[in-house]
Amino acid sequence: MNMKIAVAGFVLIAGVGLAGCSTQTVVTLQNGTQYVTKDAPKTKSEDGFYEFVDISGKHVKVRADEVATVKEED
């Protein structure tokens, strides 16, 4: 019983700790459009796209050659 409580506590603490590690990122496209993401976007995929979820929850997929910069928000 004590082992289950200890494991559950560890999992809870680890989950809270990881939630604090997300860093908002600004993805700027060549045309000036900016997206703010909850986390850094997945790097360029095999098919040549960046994929991310913006802060409103919208899934965005853009061609890598359309991306000007990817920077952590200050």
C-alpha positions, 0 to 999 in steps of 0.5 A: 500500500505504501509503495502505491502511494509513493509511486502515485506521489512521484507521478503527480510531482513529475507531471506538475514539474513537466507542465512548468517546463513548457516555453512559449515560442513565436513562429514567424513566417516569411509573410510576417504572420506570427504564431505563438505556440505553447511549446517549441514546434516539431522540427521540420518533418520528413515531408518538409513541414513544421507542425505545432499547436498555437495558444488557441489550440489550433493545429498548424502545419506550414512548409519549412521554406515559409518559416522565417524564424522560430524563437522562444518568447521573452 
